[in-house]
Amino acid sequence: MKVLGNINVDKKTITESFQMTTTPQDGYVLTSDADGNGTWQVATGGSGGSQGPTGPQGPAGNDGADGSNKKYAQDITFTGDAAKTITHSLNEEDVIVQLKDSTGKMIIPDLVNTYTVNSVAITVSETGTYRVIIIG
């Protein structure tokens, strides 16, 4: 039988491979059992896929100009207003000097003088042990 247009059916519309109930709901998906009886069910997301394979290791980065990491760090005790000369091995005159207190808070030194390519004089007004970080 061939019908053109709408068909009104009181119970089920049955085809050779599909059955659907008459109670669709917004946001639901149509699912069927093994006999082809369709029902509307709450849509659920699928679980994530498994981790894909790990890619190959990239090439190593370049070393610094002289092969060093260009950073010096050491805990140094300062006595208020007495300069400490710090000898480092960065082989640079233009360095960045940072001081941190025991809590990791950055401290601004009172004075920083670079004397040679391997030494820096630092003055801190408050006595204490500070982490001195010199970056080349």
N, C-alpha and C positions, 0 to 999 in steps of 0.2 A: 504494500500500500504506500502510495506517495501522497504526502499532504503538503500543501503550500500554505504558509501562514502559521498562526499560533494554534497550539493544541492545548486544551484544558483537560487535565487528568486529575481524578479525585485521589488517587493513591500514589502509585509509582509510575514513572516513565521508564520502561525497560528497553534497552537496546541489546544487541548481541554481546557487547563488551563493557557496558557502563550502566550503573544505576545511581540515581541521585535523589535525596530526600527533598521535601518542599520547604525546609526550614533553614535557609542560609542565614548567616549572621555576619555583620560587619566585622572585619578583622580576622575572621576565621578562615581556615583552609579546608578544602574538600579532601577527605581521605576515604579509602575503601577497605573492606575486609577481603578475605580470600575468595569470597563468593561474588565480589563486585558490588556489594551493597555500600553505597556512599553515605558518609555522615560528615557534618561540619564540625571541626575540632579547633581548639585554640592553637594558633600558630606558635611554634616554639623554634628558637634559633638552634642551629646545629652547633656542635662543639667545634672548637678550633682544630685545625689540622696539626699534624706533628711538625716538629722542628725540621727544617730542611737541612741538607748537608752543609757542612762548614766549608767555606771557600778557602782557597790556598792562601798562605802567608804572603803578605806583600813584601817588597824589598825593604832592606834596612835603610833608615835615614842617614844623612850625612853627619859625620862627626863635626865638632866645632873646629875653629880655625887651627888650634894646636892639639886637637884630639881630647881636650879636657871638657868637663861639663860646665865650666865658667861660673861656678858657684862655690862659695866658702861659707860654712856655718859653724859656730862654736858658742858655748855658754861661757860668758866672761863676767867676772865680778868687778864692778866699778865702785870706787870710793868717791863720793860727791865732789864734783868740780875738778877732779884730777884726771888729766888726759891719759888714755890708754892707747898705746900704739899696737895695732893689730897687724901681724905679718901674715900675708896670704900668698898663694901661689897661682894667681890668675894671670900674671904677666900683663896687666893692663893698668893704665893710669886712670882712665875714666871708668869709674865703677859706681854702682848704686849701693848705698849702705842702708840697711834696715835694722832696727832694734825692736825686739818684742819682750814684754815682761813675762812673768811666770804664767800668766793666764792666756798668753798669746796675743795680747793687745799691742798694737803697733805704738812704739814710743818715738818721739822726735828727739834726736840728740841735740845738745846745745851747740856743738861744734863738730865738724868733720873736715879734716885736712888730709889730702892725699900727698904723701911725700915722695914716694918712688912708685915704680910699677908694681911693687909687692907689699906696700905697707900703707896703712891708713891710721890717723890719730883721731880718736873719738872722745868727746867729753860729754858726760851725763851729770846733771846736777844732783840727782838723788842716788844715794848709795843703794846698790842691789845687784843681783845677778840677772843679766840680760842675754837673750839669744841674739848674737851678732850674725847678720846675714850680709854677705858681700857678693854682689852679682856683677860679673864682668861683661 
